[in-house]
Amino acid sequence: MSSEQPAQAKPSTSPNGNVVIRDVQDQPDFEPVIRPVVPQTVASAPSQSNVRHVTTGEASWYGPGFFGNRTANGEIFRPGTLTAAHRTLPFGTRVRVTNLRNGRITYVRINDRGPFVGNRVIDLAHGAAQKLGLISSGIAQVRLEVLQ
């Protein structure tokens, strides 16, 4: 059973004033076309085969006190960047960093030297540290995957 009403004849007036009965056809209901949202890929995530070296260790982060200063490769250090400092990796090296406590992953580019404290393996810029969820703790155990 349908709740739709059948088409009915409606009176109208002709140019000479006579009432004319004509049939009115039902118009189909407007139904919006629903299309799935397909996310645009900005850059594909590197596959496992692109990993050159894997290491684990302690990561720390740096940020607010250094904003506006130059990094070791000459860039100006800006808030929110996904960059990091490493003692030996060449500038421009891409590294996948995984927080081993919560599983969060981010990709960083090496543009600075450090860390120079204890046995830390990487010093993350504030933006990368936020993505990994280590701002409040200050340090975290991470896995570094050096990418080609």
C-alpha positions in Angstrom: 0.0 0.0 0.0 1.2 3.5 -0.8 0.4 6.7 0.9 0.7 8.6 -2.4 -2.5 10.2 -3.8 -3.5 9.4 -7.4 -3.4 12.2 -9.9 -6.6 14.2 -9.9 -8.1 16.5 -12.4 -7.9 20.2 -11.5 -10.1 23.0 -12.8 -8.6 25.9 -14.6 -9.9 28.9 -16.6 -9.6 29.2 -20.4 -8.9 32.6 -22.0 -12.6 33.1 -22.7 -13.5 32.5 -19.0 -14.9 28.9 -19.4 -13.8 26.4 -16.8 -11.6 23.7 -18.4 -10.8 20.4 -16.7 -7.4 18.9 -17.5 -5.4 16.0 -16.1 -2.4 16.8 -14.0 0.3 14.2 -14.1 2.3 13.4 -11.0 5.8 14.6 -10.9 8.3 12.0 -9.6 9.6 12.9 -6.1 13.1 14.4 -6.2 15.6 11.9 -4.9 19.1 13.1 -4.4 21.9 11.1 -5.9 24.1 9.9 -3.1 27.7 9.3 -4.2 30.3 7.9 -1.8 33.0 10.3 -0.7 36.3 9.1 -2.1 39.3 10.6 -0.2 42.0 12.2 -2.4 45.4 10.7 -1.9 47.9 13.3 -1.2 50.9 11.0 -1.0 50.8 7.3 -0.7 52.3 5.7 2.4 55.5 4.0 1.8 55.2 0.2 1.6 57.2 -2.2 3.8 59.6 -2.9 0.9 60.8 0.8 1.0 62.2 0.4 4.5 66.0 0.5 4.6 66.6 0.2 8.3 64.6 -0.3 11.5 65.6 0.7 15.1 63.9 1.2 18.4 64.6 3.5 21.2 63.5 6.6 23.2 62.1 9.7 21.5 61.7 13.1 22.9 60.3 16.3 21.4 61.2 20.0 21.1 59.3 23.0 20.0 58.1 26.3 21.5 61.5 27.6 22.7 63.0 27.0 19.3 60.3 28.4 16.9 61.8 30.9 14.5 65.4 29.6 15.0 67.2 27.9 12.2 67.6 24.1 12.1 71.0 22.5 11.4 70.1 22.3 7.6 69.2 26.1 7.6 65.4 25.9 7.6 63.4 28.1 9.9 61.8 25.9 12.6 58.0 26.5 12.5 55.2 25.3 14.8 53.4 22.1 13.7 56.1 20.8 11.4 56.5 17.0 10.8 60.3 17.1 11.1 62.9 15.7 13.5 66.4 15.8 14.6 68.7 12.7 14.3 72.4 12.4 15.1 73.5 10.7 11.9 70.8 10.3 9.2 71.3 12.6 6.2 69.1 15.7 6.0 65.9 15.0 4.0 65.7 11.4 5.0 62.1 10.3 5.5 61.4 8.2 8.6 58.2 6.4 9.7 58.0 6.8 13.5 55.7 4.5 15.5 54.8 5.2 19.2 55.1 1.7 20.7 52.8 2.5 23.6 49.8 3.6 21.6 50.5 2.4 18.0 50.2 5.9 16.5 52.3 6.5 13.4 53.7 9.6 11.7 56.2 10.4 8.9 58.9 12.9 9.5 61.7 14.4 7.5 65.2 14.8 9.1 66.2 18.5 9.1 68.2 18.9 12.4 70.8 17.3 14.6 70.2 15.8 18.0 69.1 14.6 20.4 72.1 15.0 22.6 70.6 13.7 25.8 71.1 10.1 27.1 70.3 7.3 24.8 67.5 9.0 22.8 67.3 8.0 19.1 65.3 10.9 17.7 64.1 14.4 18.7 60.7 15.1 17.2 59.3 18.5 16.3 56.2 19.6 18.1 53.8 18.7 15.2 55.1 15.1 15.0 55.0 14.7 18.8 51.4 15.7 18.8 50.5 13.1 16.1 52.3 10.4 18.1 50.6 11.5 21.4 53.7 12.1 23.4 53.4 15.8 24.3 52.3 15.3 27.9 54.7 12.4 28.6 57.7 14.2 26.9 59.3 10.9 25.9 58.2 7.6 24.5 59.5 4.3 23.2 59.4 4.4 19.4 60.2 2.3 16.3 62.0 4.2 13.5 61.8 2.9 10.0 64.2 4.7 7.7 62.5 4.9 4.3 64.2 5.0 0.8 
